[in-house]
Amino acid sequence: MRIRFYGVALVFVLSTALFAQPQAKKPACDRACLQGYMDRYLKAMLDRTVSDDLFARNVRFTENGIPLPLGNEGLWYGMSGLGGYRFYVPDTETQQVAMIGAVKENMGNHGVNDDQGNNVAVAVRLKIVDAKITEVEQLAIRPAVQLGGGGGGARGGGARGGGDGVAAPAPAGGRGAPAAGPTVLSTGDRVAAMKEPHPIYSQVIPENERASREELVTQANYYFTALARHDSKGYYPFTEGCVRFENGITTTSDCLAQFTGNSLNNIVDRIRDRRFVAVDRERGIVFSFAFFDHYRINWTWQLAELFKIEKGKIRRIEAVFHQAPFGIPSGWSTYEQSISEEIQSVR
């Protein structure tokens, strides 16, 4: 009888202990919450409102690698509309969220909120701590010639679809007017025209097949290493039919065939400051910033690039980038990190 009582008591104790175990801690800000911060940030930039409700007092801000005061400088000065495309990468593990998309900018009228002006491609990373934005990192990829003020010589051009303008047939002139000649589409124009993310990015990876954050970062980095060391004999972990899509243009529909051929040999001298800033494990997406240095032409591509990864292989690559001064830093790395080709997993 006593043995039976002890047995019942033991079951009771174990059951109580089981239910007393702390539940898995939910992230401070889930997917929808992080995406909401990005929406709020874009609206704040459009309204030119830096509030204590949204931003930490010591918030850090860079645009195109340059540290700036937050508010009324860079894109904050002239943003005039929210644009036509946004793709978010929420990272619940590190409480960061990244975005590639397009906004409107009009420097000529100080960004009157009328949704008029230039399409500007953007890539943004936010860090959230204690319900406030503490870090803002963004690229603003502007057209070579800006409407309503601004201008300047052509930026970009040349290899890998990286020019700031691509000629496209112009629509016929309205009301019987003759066609106006070729229209030059900027990176911002092409990104805005994408309308919505490719359906592949919404596909959820089964929970038992999800890689860890660091595994996904390692797999994405294989692309940078393969391109930087390219001799058509490296390790190229691409799925069949992998697509690379850059600045709104498809640059290949078969990554593996392109890499095992010779067209990319010696195309870049160094890929450095490889900062992996947001990882969406649920969908197998990695978002990174990096720099492609070209010694012979003395310029650098400053870029944001994202990867869709399935079972250890890259299925789709998308990037936005522009020409920048050779050797430009990110504003977020030490000097040693900025010239290194090592992985930086940003948390």
ROMIMAR-692078 format. One record per residue (C-alpha): x, y, z; chain; residue in one letter; residue number from 1. Coordinates in nm, 4 decimals. Layout:
REM residues N
<node <X, Y, Z>, 'A', 'a', NUM> ...
***
This chain:
REM residues 347
<node <0.0000, 0.0000, 0.0000>, 'A', 'm', 1> <node <0.2831, 0.2348, 0.0945>, 'A', 'r', 2> <node <0.4655, 0.1572, -0.2317>, 'A', 'i', 3> <node <0.1523, 0.2397, -0.4315>, 'A', 'r', 4> <node <0.1160, 0.5695, -0.2404>, 'A', 'f', 5> <node <0.4776, 0.6642, -0.3128>, 'A', 'y', 6> <node <0.4230, 0.5801, -0.6780>, 'A', 'g', 7> <node <0.1154, 0.8013, -0.7009>, 'A', 'v', 8> <node <0.3000, 1.0811, -0.5208>, 'A', 'a', 9> <node <0.5954, 1.0541, -0.7614>, 'A', 'l', 10> <node <0.3659, 1.0790, -1.0636>, 'A', 'v', 11> <node <0.2015, 1.3863, -0.9068>, 'A', 'f', 12> <node <0.5398, 1.5535, -0.8439>, 'A', 'v', 13> <node <0.6673, 1.4817, -1.1933>, 'A', 'l', 14> <node <0.3447, 1.6070, -1.3513>, 'A', 's', 15> <node <0.3572, 1.9237, -1.1448>, 'A', 't', 16> <node <0.7211, 1.9819, -1.2404>, 'A', 'a', 17> <node <0.6411, 1.9261, -1.6080>, 'A', 'l', 18> <node <0.3660, 2.1842, -1.6121>, 'A', 'f', 19> <node <0.5815, 2.4218, -1.4079>, 'A', 'a', 20> <node <0.8525, 2.4298, -1.6776>, 'A', 'q', 21> <node <0.8845, 2.7767, -1.8337>, 'A', 'p', 22> <node <0.7230, 2.7974, -2.1729>, 'A', 'q', 23> <node <0.9376, 2.8793, -2.4771>, 'A', 'a', 24> <node <1.0026, 3.2507, -2.4638>, 'A', 'k', 25> <node <0.8258, 3.4433, -2.7343>, 'A', 'k', 26> <node <1.0260, 3.7104, -2.9135>, 'A', 'p', 27> <node <0.9708, 4.0617, -2.7884>, 'A', 'a', 28> <node <0.8526, 4.1504, -3.1379>, 'A', 'c', 29> <node <0.7180, 3.8850, -3.3765>, 'A', 'd', 30> <node <0.7130, 3.8883, -3.7570>, 'A', 'r', 31> <node <0.4144, 4.1176, -3.7925>, 'A', 'a', 32> <node <0.5467, 4.3465, -3.5206>, 'A', 'c', 33> <node <0.8878, 4.3836, -3.6904>, 'A', 'l', 34> <node <0.7264, 4.4531, -4.0272>, 'A', 'q', 35> <node <0.5118, 4.7116, -3.8520>, 'A', 'g', 36> <node <0.8244, 4.8918, -3.7348>, 'A', 'y', 37> <node <0.9443, 4.9146, -4.0943>, 'A', 'm', 38> <node <0.6096, 5.0616, -4.2011>, 'A', 'd', 39> <node <0.6271, 5.3120, -3.9165>, 'A', 'r', 40> <node <0.9834, 5.4046, -4.0061>, 'A', 'y', 41> <node <0.8978, 5.4727, -4.3707>, 'A', 'l', 42> <node <0.5983, 5.6827, -4.2663>, 'A', 'k', 43> <node <0.8136, 5.8771, -4.0193>, 'A', 'a', 44> <node <1.0674, 5.9468, -4.2952>, 'A', 'm', 45> <node <0.7901, 6.0602, -4.5298>, 'A', 'l', 46> <node <0.6508, 6.2926, -4.2614>, 'A', 'd', 47> <node <1.0005, 6.3966, -4.1433>, 'A', 'r', 48> <node <0.9036, 6.3205, -3.7852>, 'A', 't', 49> <node <1.1662, 6.1901, -3.5426>, 'A', 'v', 50> <node <0.9706, 6.1039, -3.2286>, 'A', 's', 51> <node <1.0703, 5.9563, -2.8948>, 'A', 'd', 52> <node <0.7812, 5.7140, -2.9330>, 'A', 'd', 53> <node <0.9565, 5.5385, -3.2209>, 'A', 'l', 54> <node <1.3277, 5.6138, -3.1927>, 'A', 'f', 55> <node <1.5796, 5.5713, -2.9127>, 'A', 'a', 56> <node <1.7545, 5.8910, -2.8104>, 'A', 'r', 57> <node <2.0918, 5.7468, -2.9196>, 'A', 'n', 58> <node <1.9685, 5.6056, -3.2540>, 'A', 'v', 59> <node <2.2411, 5.5559, -3.5159>, 'A', 'r', 60> <node <2.1680, 5.6329, -3.8810>, 'A', 'f', 61> <node <2.3639, 5.5850, -4.2026>, 'A', 't', 62> <node <2.2708, 5.6382, -4.5647>, 'A', 'e', 63> <node <2.4928, 5.4893, -4.8352>, 'A', 'n', 64> <node <2.7607, 5.4235, -4.5737>, 'A', 'g', 65> <node <2.7718, 5.7799, -4.4367>, 'A', 'i', 66> <node <2.6729, 5.8473, -4.0730>, 'A', 'p', 67> <node <2.4178, 6.1313, -4.0628>, 'A', 'l', 68> <node <2.1940, 6.2944, -3.8051>, 'A', 'p', 69> <node <1.8511, 6.1329, -3.8173>, 'A', 'l', 70> <node <1.6000, 6.3670, -3.9786>, 'A', 'g', 71> <node <1.6085, 6.6165, -4.2657>, 'A', 'n', 72> <node <1.9212, 6.4732, -4.4299>, 'A', 'e', 73> <node <1.9626, 6.2186, -4.7072>, 'A', 'g', 74> <node <1.6358, 6.0521, -4.8044>, 'A', 'l', 75> <node <1.4727, 6.2146, -4.5022>, 'A', 'w', 76> <node <1.5082, 6.5497, -4.6800>, 'A', 'y', 77> <node <1.3281, 6.4771, -5.0048>, 'A', 'g', 78> <node <1.1143, 6.1634, -4.9702>, 'A', 'm', 79> <node <0.7765, 6.2407, -5.1290>, 'A', 's', 80> <node <0.5943, 5.9056, -5.1460>, 'A', 'g', 81> <node <0.6027, 5.5449, -5.0288>, 'A', 'l', 82> <node <0.6573, 5.3922, -5.3722>, 'A', 'g', 83> <node <0.5255, 5.0732, -5.5254>, 'A', 'g', 84> <node <0.7261, 4.7768, -5.3920>, 'A', 'y', 85> <node <0.8333, 4.6427, -5.0528>, 'A', 'r', 86> <node <0.9849, 4.3116, -4.9517>, 'A', 'f', 87> <node <1.0455, 4.2529, -4.5812>, 'A', 'y', 88> <node <1.2836, 4.0107, -4.4081>, 'A', 'v', 89> <node <1.1971, 3.9933, -4.0353>, 'A', 'p', 90> <node <1.4534, 3.8371, -3.8012>, 'A', 'd', 91> <node <1.2764, 3.7543, -3.4752>, 'A', 't', 92> <node <1.5906, 3.5993, -3.3269>, 'A', 'e', 93> <node <1.7943, 3.9215, -3.3423>, 'A', 't', 94> <node <1.5022, 4.1705, -3.3419>, 'A', 'q', 95> <node <1.6016, 4.3190, -3.6749>, 'A', 'q', 96> <node <1.4032, 4.3720, -3.9924>, 'A', 'v', 97> <node <1.5301, 4.4495, -4.3415>, 'A', 'a', 98> <node <1.3564, 4.5668, -4.6555>, 'A', 'm', 99> <node <1.4182, 4.6117, -5.0277>, 'A', 'i', 100> <node <1.1771, 4.8354, -5.2126>, 'A', 'g', 101> <node <1.1176, 5.1700, -5.3793>, 'A', 'a', 102> <node <1.0074, 5.5125, -5.2597>, 'A', 'v', 103> <node <0.9495, 5.8507, -5.4227>, 'A', 'k', 104> <node <1.1897, 6.1411, -5.3797>, 'A', 'e', 105> <node <1.1711, 6.5044, -5.4940>, 'A', 'n', 106> <node <1.4660, 6.7160, -5.3836>, 'A', 'm', 107> <node <1.3374, 7.0189, -5.5743>, 'A', 'g', 108> <node <1.0418, 7.0841, -5.3440>, 'A', 'n', 109> <node <1.1878, 6.9397, -5.0223>, 'A', 'h', 110> <node <0.9805, 6.6252, -5.0532>, 'A', 'g', 111> <node <0.6294, 6.7631, -5.0510>, 'A', 'v', 112> <node <0.4126, 6.4611, -4.9720>, 'A', 'n', 113> <node <0.2446, 6.4311, -5.3128>, 'A', 'd', 114> <node <0.3806, 6.0950, -5.4354>, 'A', 'd', 115> <node <0.5587, 6.2721, -5.7218>, 'A', 'q', 116> <node <0.9247, 6.2711, -5.8191>, 'A', 'g', 117> <node <1.1885, 6.0066, -5.8829>, 'A', 'n', 118> <node <1.1614, 5.6393, -5.8028>, 'A', 'n', 119> <node <1.4467, 5.5576, -5.5671>, 'A', 'v', 120> <node <1.5389, 5.1979, -5.4864>, 'A', 'a', 121> <node <1.6042, 5.1495, -5.1164>, 'A', 'v', 122> <node <1.7392, 4.8840, -4.8831>, 'A', 'a', 123> <node <1.6830, 4.9409, -4.5116>, 'A', 'v', 124> <node <1.7789, 4.7615, -4.1901>, 'A', 'r', 125> <node <1.6300, 4.8449, -3.8510>, 'A', 'l', 126> <node <1.7344, 4.7191, -3.5074>, 'A', 'k', 127> <node <1.4673, 4.7165, -3.2355>, 'A', 'i', 128> <node <1.5571, 4.7286, -2.8648>, 'A', 'v', 129> <node <1.3048, 4.7874, -2.5845>, 'A', 'd', 130> <node <1.0337, 4.8822, -2.8355>, 'A', 'a', 131> <node <1.2482, 5.1552, -2.9953>, 'A', 'k', 132> <node <1.4463, 5.1755, -3.3175>, 'A', 'i', 133> <node <1.8124, 5.1995, -3.2177>, 'A', 't', 134> <node <1.9842, 5.1477, -3.5562>, 'A', 'e', 135> <node <1.8891, 5.2562, -3.9084>, 'A', 'v', 136> <node <2.1042, 5.1530, -4.2044>, 'A', 'e', 137> <node <1.9872, 5.2318, -4.5553>, 'A', 'q', 138> <node <2.0914, 5.2482, -4.9169>, 'A', 'l', 139> <node <1.9220, 5.4993, -5.1449>, 'A', 'a', 140> <node <1.9872, 5.4189, -5.5105>, 'A', 'i', 141> <node <1.8975, 5.7347, -5.6995>, 'A', 'r', 142> <node <1.8706, 5.7932, -6.0750>, 'A', 'p', 143> <node <2.1624, 5.9569, -6.2511>, 'A', 'a', 144> <node <1.9521, 6.2588, -6.3453>, 'A', 'v', 145> <node <1.6929, 6.3612, -6.0910>, 'A', 'q', 146> <node <1.3711, 6.5429, -6.1663>, 'A', 'l', 147> <node <1.2989, 6.8619, -5.9799>, 'A', 'g', 148> <node <1.6553, 6.9436, -5.8832>, 'A', 'g', 149> <node <1.9705, 6.7404, -5.8453>, 'A', 'g', 150> <node <2.1333, 6.5894, -6.1488>, 'A', 'g', 151> <node <2.4890, 6.5013, -6.2180>, 'A', 'g', 152> <node <2.6716, 6.2659, -6.4428>, 'A', 'g', 153> <node <2.5794, 5.9076, -6.5041>, 'A', 'a', 154> <node <2.6438, 5.6687, -6.2202>, 'A', 'r', 155> <node <2.7066, 5.3024, -6.2634>, 'A', 'g', 156> <node <2.6797, 5.1541, -6.6083>, 'A', 'g', 157> <node <2.8735, 4.8583, -6.7330>, 'A', 'g', 158> <node <2.8907, 4.5096, -6.5960>, 'A', 'a', 159> <node <2.6256, 4.2938, -6.4334>, 'A', 'r', 160> <node <2.3221, 4.5066, -6.5058>, 'A', 'g', 161> <node <2.4394, 4.7627, -6.2537>, 'A', 'g', 162> <node <2.3852, 5.0797, -6.4504>, 'A', 'g', 163> <node <2.1559, 5.3484, -6.3180>, 'A', 'd', 164> <node <1.9559, 5.3591, -6.6388>, 'A', 'g', 165> <node <1.8498, 5.1081, -6.9026>, 'A', 'v', 166> <node <1.6924, 5.2187, -7.2281>, 'A', 'a', 167> <node <1.3421, 5.0895, -7.2899>, 'A', 'a', 168> <node <1.0895, 5.1650, -7.5646>, 'A', 'p', 169> <node <0.8886, 5.4732, -7.4859>, 'A', 'a', 170> <node <0.5101, 5.4612, -7.4858>, 'A', 'p', 171> <node <0.3420, 5.6277, -7.7779>, 'A', 'a', 172> <node <0.2847, 5.9972, -7.7222>, 'A', 'g', 173> <node <-0.0619, 6.0882, -7.5996>, 'A', 'g', 174> <node <-0.3274, 6.2683, -7.8056>, 'A', 'r', 175> <node <-0.1628, 6.1933, -8.1361>, 'A', 'g', 176> <node <0.1770, 6.3279, -8.0358>, 'A', 'a', 177> <node <0.4796, 6.1444, -8.1771>, 'A', 'p', 178> <node <0.6729, 5.9038, -7.9589>, 'A', 'a', 179> <node <0.9258, 6.0866, -7.7465>, 'A', 'a', 180> <node <1.2167, 5.8488, -7.8056>, 'A', 'g', 181> <node <1.3704, 5.5946, -7.5682>, 'A', 'p', 182> <node <1.2849, 5.6208, -7.2015>, 'A', 't', 183> <node <1.5669, 5.5560, -6.9585>, 'A', 'v', 184> <node <1.4556, 5.3409, -6.6668>, 'A', 'l', 185> <node <1.6474, 5.3820, -6.3427>, 'A', 's', 186> <node <1.7001, 5.1084, -6.0859>, 'A', 't', 187> <node <1.4250, 5.2731, -5.8827>, 'A', 'g', 188> <node <1.1859, 5.2603, -6.1796>, 'A', 'd', 189> <node <1.2478, 4.8911, -6.2311>, 'A', 'r', 190> <node <1.2181, 4.8018, -5.8629>, 'A', 'v', 191> <node <0.8964, 5.0038, -5.8277>, 'A', 'a', 192> <node <0.7550, 4.8175, -6.1289>, 'A', 'a', 193> <node <0.8010, 4.4828, -5.9516>, 'A', 'm', 194> <node <0.4811, 4.5564, -5.7508>, 'A', 'k', 195> <node <0.5122, 4.2589, -5.5140>, 'A', 'e', 196> <node <0.7720, 3.9997, -5.4066>, 'A', 'p', 197> <node <0.8157, 3.6842, -5.6106>, 'A', 'h', 198> <node <0.5806, 3.4083, -5.4814>, 'A', 'p', 199> <node <0.8761, 3.1868, -5.3959>, 'A', 'i', 200> <node <0.9551, 3.4101, -5.0985>, 'A', 'y', 201> <node <0.6222, 3.3416, -4.9298>, 'A', 's', 202> <node <0.6797, 2.9654, -4.9280>, 'A', 'q', 203> <node <0.7237, 2.8399, -4.5707>, 'A', 'v', 204> <node <0.9947, 2.5846, -4.4901>, 'A', 'i', 205> <node <0.8577, 2.2910, -4.2849>, 'A', 'p', 206> <node <0.9661, 2.3355, -3.9249>, 'A', 'e', 207> <node <1.1606, 2.0099, -3.9136>, 'A', 'n', 208> <node <1.3595, 2.1163, -4.2225>, 'A', 'e', 209> <node <1.4554, 2.4667, -4.1125>, 'A', 'r', 210> <node <1.8246, 2.5423, -4.0880>, 'A', 'a', 211> <node <1.9635, 2.7475, -3.8030>, 'A', 's', 212> <node <2.0347, 3.1155, -3.8538>, 'A', 'r', 213> <node <2.4089, 3.0547, -3.8735>, 'A', 'e', 214> <node <2.3684, 2.7653, -4.1188>, 'A', 'e', 215> <node <2.1666, 2.9882, -4.3507>, 'A', 'l', 216> <node <2.4282, 3.2640, -4.3258>, 'A', 'v', 217> <node <2.7035, 3.0157, -4.4135>, 'A', 't', 218> <node <2.5074, 2.8890, -4.7127>, 'A', 'q', 219> <node <2.4407, 3.2401, -4.8439>, 'A', 'a', 220> <node <2.8082, 3.3306, -4.8052>, 'A', 'n', 221> <node <2.9040, 3.0516, -5.0452>, 'A', 'y', 222> <node <2.7677, 3.2745, -5.3225>, 'A', 'y', 223> <node <3.0002, 3.5625, -5.2344>, 'A', 'f', 224> <node <3.2997, 3.3324, -5.2049>, 'A', 't', 225> <node <3.2183, 3.1551, -5.5312>, 'A', 'a', 226> <node <3.1932, 3.4862, -5.7159>, 'A', 'l', 227> <node <3.5033, 3.6416, -5.5596>, 'A', 'a', 228> <node <3.7165, 3.3333, -5.6293>, 'A', 'r', 229> <node <3.5469, 3.2445, -5.9521>, 'A', 'h', 230> <node <3.7327, 3.0110, -6.1860>, 'A', 'd', 231> <node <3.4291, 2.7959, -6.2853>, 'A', 's', 232> <node <3.5651, 2.5165, -6.0634>, 'A', 'k', 233> <node <3.4456, 2.6210, -5.7168>, 'A', 'g', 234> <node <3.1614, 2.5139, -5.4917>, 'A', 'y', 235> <node <2.8316, 2.6368, -5.6380>, 'A', 'y', 236> <node <2.5341, 2.5312, -5.4199>, 'A', 'p', 237> <node <2.2491, 2.6321, -5.6507>, 'A', 'f', 238> <node <1.9211, 2.4546, -5.7118>, 'A', 't', 239> <node <1.8153, 2.3671, -6.0619>, 'A', 'e', 240> <node <1.6691, 2.6765, -6.2244>, 'A', 'g', 241> <node <1.8132, 2.9194, -5.9703>, 'A', 'c', 242> <node <1.7460, 3.2782, -6.0815>, 'A', 'v', 243> <node <1.9562, 3.5860, -6.0117>, 'A', 'r', 244> <node <1.7633, 3.9134, -6.0300>, 'A', 'f', 245> <node <1.9584, 4.2392, -5.9966>, 'A', 'e', 246> <node <1.8364, 4.5995, -6.0002>, 'A', 'n', 247> <node <1.5029, 4.4836, -6.1394>, 'A', 'g', 248> <node <1.6550, 4.2765, -6.4227>, 'A', 'i', 249> <node <1.6959, 3.8995, -6.4561>, 'A', 't', 250> <node <2.0677, 3.8394, -6.5080>, 'A', 't', 251> <node <2.0454, 3.4612, -6.5290>, 'A', 't', 252> <node <1.7790, 3.1927, -6.5134>, 'A', 's', 253> <node <2.0358, 2.9214, -6.4421>, 'A', 'd', 254> <node <2.2897, 3.0223, -6.1767>, 'A', 'c', 255> <node <2.4659, 2.6859, -6.1857>, 'A', 'l', 256> <node <2.5217, 2.6943, -6.5617>, 'A', 'a', 257> <node <2.6495, 3.0509, -6.5403>, 'A', 'q', 258> <node <2.8926, 2.9739, -6.2599>, 'A', 'f', 259> <node <3.0243, 2.6558, -6.4180>, 'A', 't', 260> <node <3.0845, 2.8469, -6.7412>, 'A', 'g', 261> <node <3.3435, 3.1176, -6.7932>, 'A', 'n', 262> <node <3.1335, 3.4344, -6.8192>, 'A', 's', 263> <node <3.1933, 3.5333, -6.4563>, 'A', 'l', 264> <node <3.5651, 3.4587, -6.4431>, 'A', 'n', 265> <node <3.7530, 3.7425, -6.2709>, 'A', 'n', 266> <node <3.4445, 3.9643, -6.2739>, 'A', 'i', 267> <node <3.5144, 4.1048, -5.9273>, 'A', 'v', 268> <node <3.8403, 4.1477, -5.7354>, 'A', 'd', 269> <node <3.7114, 4.1446, -5.3783>, 'A', 'r', 270> <node <3.3793, 4.0992, -5.1987>, 'A', 'i', 271> <node <3.4238, 4.2473, -4.8539>, 'A', 'r', 272> <node <3.2395, 4.3637, -4.5431>, 'A', 'd', 273> <node <2.9915, 4.0778, -4.5833>, 'A', 'r', 274> <node <2.7328, 4.1734, -4.3247>, 'A', 'r', 275> <node <2.4433, 3.9300, -4.2857>, 'A', 'f', 276> <node <2.1863, 4.1388, -4.1029>, 'A', 'v', 277> <node <1.8480, 3.9649, -4.1198>, 'A', 'a', 278> <node <1.7550, 3.5971, -4.1477>, 'A', 'v', 279> <node <1.4001, 3.4672, -4.1869>, 'A', 'd', 280> <node <1.4340, 3.1025, -4.0854>, 'A', 'r', 281> <node <1.0650, 3.0344, -4.1447>, 'A', 'e', 282> <node <1.1023, 3.1102, -4.5151>, 'A', 'r', 283> <node <1.4728, 3.0398, -4.5639>, 'A', 'g', 284> <node <1.5682, 3.3965, -4.6579>, 'A', 'i', 285> <node <1.8970, 3.5733, -4.5825>, 'A', 'v', 286> <node <1.9504, 3.9495, -4.6260>, 'A', 'f', 287> <node <2.2999, 4.0951, -4.6480>, 'A', 's', 288> <node <2.4970, 4.4084, -4.7224>, 'A', 'f', 289> <node <2.8359, 4.3863, -4.8973>, 'A', 'a', 290> <node <3.0812, 4.5642, -5.1270>, 'A', 'f', 291> <node <3.2179, 4.4441, -5.4614>, 'A', 'f', 292> <node <3.5559, 4.6081, -5.5343>, 'A', 'd', 293> <node <3.6916, 4.6432, -5.8889>, 'A', 'h', 294> <node <4.0576, 4.7400, -5.8892>, 'A', 'y', 295> <node <4.1052, 4.7999, -6.2613>, 'A', 'r', 296> <node <3.8189, 5.0471, -6.2959>, 'A', 'i', 297> <node <3.8569, 5.1893, -5.9444>, 'A', 'n', 298> <node <3.5007, 5.1673, -5.8250>, 'A', 'w', 299> <node <3.2928, 4.9725, -5.5760>, 'A', 't', 300> <node <2.9427, 4.8320, -5.5997>, 'A', 'w', 301> <node <2.7628, 4.9004, -5.2723>, 'A', 'q', 302> <node <2.4814, 4.6496, -5.2480>, 'A', 'l', 303> <node <2.2055, 4.4795, -5.0581>, 'A', 'a', 304> <node <2.1479, 4.1166, -5.1547>, 'A', 'e', 305> <node <1.9036, 3.8514, -5.0436>, 'A', 'l', 306> <node <1.8960, 3.4773, -5.0899>, 'A', 'f', 307> <node <1.6192, 3.2171, -5.0838>, 'A', 'k', 308> <node <1.7695, 2.8909, -4.9557>, 'A', 'i', 309> <node <1.6174, 2.5441, -4.9570>, 'A', 'e', 310> <node <1.7867, 2.2343, -4.8142>, 'A', 'k', 311> <node <2.1283, 2.3964, -4.8223>, 'A', 'g', 312> <node <2.1035, 2.5290, -5.1771>, 'A', 'k', 313> <node <2.0352, 2.8762, -5.3123>, 'A', 'i', 314> <node <1.7168, 2.8938, -5.5179>, 'A', 'r', 315> <node <1.6839, 3.2661, -5.5907>, 'A', 'r', 316> <node <1.9052, 3.5734, -5.5509>, 'A', 'i', 317> <node <1.7930, 3.9357, -5.5617>, 'A', 'e', 318> <node <2.0039, 4.2479, -5.5244>, 'A', 'a', 319> <node <1.9983, 4.6242, -5.5538>, 'A', 'v', 320> <node <2.3233, 4.8163, -5.5826>, 'A', 'f', 321> <node <2.4904, 5.1277, -5.7127>, 'A', 'h', 322> <node <2.8355, 5.2566, -5.7916>, 'A', 'q', 323> <node <3.0159, 5.4077, -5.4932>, 'A', 'a', 324> <node <3.3637, 5.5518, -5.4306>, 'A', 'p', 325> <node <3.6260, 5.2802, -5.4283>, 'A', 'f', 326> <node <3.6816, 5.1319, -5.0830>, 'A', 'g', 327> <node <3.3837, 5.3014, -4.9167>, 'A', 'i', 328> <node <3.3024, 5.1563, -4.5715>, 'A', 'p', 329> <node <2.9578, 5.0641, -4.4433>, 'A', 's', 330> <node <2.9658, 5.2915, -4.1400>, 'A', 'g', 331> <node <2.8981, 4.9875, -3.9175>, 'A', 'w', 332> <node <3.2240, 4.7918, -3.9268>, 'A', 's', 333> <node <3.5739, 4.8379, -3.7914>, 'A', 't', 334> <node <3.8444, 4.9013, -4.0497>, 'A', 'y', 335> <node <3.9604, 4.5402, -4.0241>, 'A', 'e', 336> <node <3.6046, 4.4145, -4.0783>, 'A', 'q', 337> <node <3.5458, 4.6542, -4.3683>, 'A', 's', 338> <node <3.8324, 4.5083, -4.5719>, 'A', 'i', 339> <node <3.7740, 4.1471, -4.4683>, 'A', 's', 340> <node <3.6004, 3.8780, -4.6701>, 'A', 'e', 341> <node <3.4975, 3.6941, -4.3542>, 'A', 'e', 342> <node <3.1348, 3.6457, -4.2494>, 'A', 'i', 343> <node <2.9849, 3.9052, -4.0177>, 'A', 'q', 344> <node <2.6666, 3.7703, -3.8630>, 'A', 's', 345> <node <2.5077, 4.0897, -3.7294>, 'A', 'v', 346> <node <2.2950, 4.0552, -3.4173>, 'A', 'r', 347> 
***
